[in-house]
Amino acid sequence: MSRVCELTGKRAMVGNNVSHAMNKTKRKFNVNLVKKRFYIPEEDKWITLKVSTAALKNINKKGISAVIKEAREKGFLKK
């Protein structure tokens, strides 16, 4: 399974390690992902999602139902 947030679509970015002598080598900036279970009262069921911590903050702010609705509209989450 790839390291992609299922709600926001965030994925790893590529950049450079830069030494003091300004030598550059490729590196990867991974997403901070957490596997978390959520209860959806409308559907009366639990779902497990791999989400970024930024998505968790959105869920705490807006609620799981609103965030899932947005993700489905953007095409990140299937029905």
C-alpha positions as CSV (number, residue, x, y, z in Angstrom):
1,M,0.0,0.0,0.0
2,S,1.4,3.4,-1.0
3,R,1.9,6.2,1.5
4,V,-1.0,8.4,0.4
5,C,-3.7,10.0,2.6
6,E,-7.1,8.6,1.7
7,L,-8.9,11.8,2.4
8,T,-6.7,14.6,1.1
9,G,-4.5,12.8,-1.4
10,K,-1.3,14.0,0.1
11,R,1.7,11.9,-0.9
12,A,5.5,12.0,-0.5
13,M,7.5,14.9,-2.0
14,V,11.0,14.8,-3.4
15,G,13.7,17.2,-2.5
16,N,17.4,17.5,-1.7
17,N,19.7,16.9,1.3
18,V,22.0,19.9,1.2
19,S,25.4,19.6,2.9
20,H,27.4,22.5,4.3
21,A,29.5,22.3,1.1
22,M,26.2,22.7,-0.9
23,N,26.4,19.1,-2.2
24,K,22.9,17.9,-3.1
25,T,21.6,14.4,-2.9
26,K,18.0,13.3,-3.5
27,R,15.7,12.6,-0.5
28,K,12.1,11.9,0.2
29,F,9.7,13.9,2.4
30,N,7.1,11.3,3.6
31,V,3.6,12.2,4.7
32,N,2.8,11.8,8.4
33,L,0.2,9.0,8.1
34,V,-1.9,7.4,10.8
35,K,-4.2,4.4,10.5
36,K,-7.4,5.4,12.3
37,R,-10.9,4.0,12.8
38,F,-13.9,6.3,12.5
39,Y,-17.5,5.8,13.3
40,I,-20.0,7.2,10.7
41,P,-23.4,7.6,12.4
42,E,-25.3,8.2,9.1
43,E,-24.2,4.7,7.8
44,D,-24.1,3.2,11.3
45,K,-20.7,1.6,10.7
46,W,-17.0,1.9,11.4
47,I,-14.4,2.5,8.7
48,T,-10.6,2.4,8.9
49,L,-8.7,5.0,6.9
50,K,-5.0,5.8,6.5
51,V,-5.1,9.6,7.0
52,S,-2.5,12.4,7.4
53,T,-2.3,14.2,10.7
54,A,-3.5,17.4,8.8
55,A,-6.6,15.5,7.8
56,L,-7.2,14.5,11.4
57,K,-7.2,18.1,12.4
58,N,-9.8,18.8,9.6
59,I,-11.9,15.9,10.9
60,N,-11.8,17.3,14.5
61,K,-12.8,20.7,13.1
62,K,-15.5,19.9,10.5
63,G,-16.6,16.4,11.5
64,I,-16.0,13.0,9.8
65,S,-19.1,13.2,7.6
66,A,-18.3,16.6,6.1
67,V,-14.6,15.6,5.4
68,I,-15.7,12.3,3.8
69,K,-18.2,14.1,1.6
70,E,-15.5,16.5,0.4
71,A,-13.1,13.6,-0.3
72,R,-15.8,11.8,-2.4
73,E,-16.4,15.0,-4.4
74,K,-12.7,15.3,-5.1
75,G,-12.4,11.7,-6.0
76,F,-10.0,10.6,-3.3
77,L,-12.5,8.2,-1.6
78,K,-14.8,5.8,-3.3
79,K,-18.3,5.0,-2.1
